[in-house]
Amino acid sequence: PIPREFVCTPDDIVHLRGLVRRERLGTTFDLAHVASSETLRSYWERLPNVVHLHISDARASQLHLQLGTGDRGIREALEELVWPGFGGVGVIEGYERGTDAVLAAANKGAYDEWRRRYRVGEHTRDAVG
């Protein structure tokens, strides 16, 4: 278990949804919190009803890195899994207390680049802009 987190895997989410029994209960896919032993693709494919996306980069030893500096392959995951047809809301995550505005600006720049490259907004709702 991860301290302060009570839902850590797609199996946890499926179990929780079974207890709540609400068809419209949505799931957040937080890219940084996927265990390094699992691929983003396998995690994404096991998540039910994803309606919210936290876009953040990570390494096994550190979460919420500047976009494009982690080792999780989030750029490829977004291109292959999310941008083609995702209808939910995505947010850039990674600005935390104690960090400076440089990280937020770098993440916004990376997002804007991906947005142009993958034409985000043409087939998804684009909550950042």
C-alpha positions in Angstrom: 0.0 0.0 0.0 1.0 3.6 -0.6 0.6 6.0 2.3 -2.4 8.3 2.1 -3.7 6.5 -1.0 -6.6 4.0 -0.6 -7.3 3.2 -4.3 -4.0 2.3 -6.0 -4.8 -0.2 -8.8 -7.5 -0.7 -11.5 -8.6 -3.8 -9.4 -9.2 -1.5 -6.4 -11.3 0.8 -8.6 -13.3 -2.1 -10.0 -13.9 -3.3 -6.4 -15.0 0.1 -5.2 -17.3 0.6 -8.2 -18.9 -2.7 -7.3 -19.5 -1.5 -3.7 -20.9 1.9 -4.8 -23.0 0.5 -7.6 -23.3 3.7 -9.6 -22.9 3.2 -13.4 -22.0 6.9 -13.8 -19.2 6.8 -11.3 -16.1 8.0 -13.2 -12.4 7.1 -12.8 -9.4 9.3 -12.8 -6.3 8.0 -14.7 -3.3 9.5 -13.0 -0.3 8.7 -15.2 2.3 9.5 -12.5 0.8 7.0 -10.0 0.9 3.9 -12.2 3.4 1.5 -10.6 6.7 1.3 -12.5 6.2 -2.4 -12.8 3.1 -1.9 -15.0 2.8 -0.3 -18.4 0.5 2.7 -18.9 -1.3 0.8 -21.6 -2.2 -2.2 -19.4 -3.3 0.1 -16.6 -5.4 2.2 -19.0 -7.0 -0.9 -20.5 -8.1 -2.1 -17.1 -9.6 1.2 -15.9 -13.4 1.4 -16.1 -15.1 4.6 -17.3 -12.2 7.1 -17.4 -13.5 10.6 -17.3 -10.6 12.5 -15.8 -6.9 12.4 -16.7 -4.0 13.7 -14.6 -1.1 14.4 -17.0 2.2 14.2 -15.1 5.5 12.5 -15.7 7.3 10.3 -13.2 10.2 7.9 -12.5 10.1 5.0 -10.0 11.7 7.2 -7.4 9.9 10.5 -8.0 6.4 11.7 -9.0 5.2 14.9 -10.7 8.2 15.6 -12.8 8.4 18.1 -15.7 6.5 16.6 -18.6 8.8 14.7 -20.9 11.5 14.1 -18.3 10.3 10.9 -16.7 10.7 7.3 -17.9 7.1 6.3 -18.2 6.6 7.1 -21.9 3.6 9.4 -21.3 4.0 11.1 -24.6 3.5 7.8 -26.4 0.7 6.8 -24.0 -1.2 9.9 -24.7 -0.7 9.6 -28.4 -1.8 5.9 -28.5 -4.4 5.6 -25.8 -5.8 8.9 -24.8 -5.9 11.4 -27.6 -7.8 9.0 -30.0 -11.3 9.4 -28.7 -10.9 10.4 -25.0 -13.9 12.5 -24.1 -13.1 13.4 -20.6 -11.2 16.3 -19.0 -7.4 16.3 -18.6 -5.3 18.5 -16.3 -1.6 19.0 -16.1 -0.5 17.9 -12.7 2.9 18.6 -11.3 3.0 22.0 -9.7 3.2 21.5 -6.0 4.0 23.8 -3.1 7.6 24.4 -2.8 8.3 24.3 -6.5 8.6 27.4 -8.6 6.7 28.7 -11.6 9.4 27.3 -13.9 8.0 23.8 -13.6 4.4 25.1 -14.4 5.7 27.0 -17.4 7.7 24.1 -18.7 4.7 21.8 -18.4 2.4 24.3 -20.1 4.9 24.5 -23.0 5.1 20.7 -23.3 1.3 20.5 -23.2 1.0 23.2 -25.9 3.4 21.3 -28.1 1.5 18.0 -27.7 -1.8 19.9 -28.3 -0.5 21.2 -31.7 1.1 17.8 -32.6 -1.9 15.7 -31.8 -4.5 18.3 -32.6 -6.0 18.0 -29.1 -9.4 19.7 -29.0 -10.5 18.4 -32.4 -11.7 15.1 -30.8 -11.4 15.7 -27.1 -12.5 18.3 -24.6 -9.5 20.5 -23.9 -9.7 22.0 -20.4 -6.4 23.7 -20.6 -5.8 26.6 -22.8 
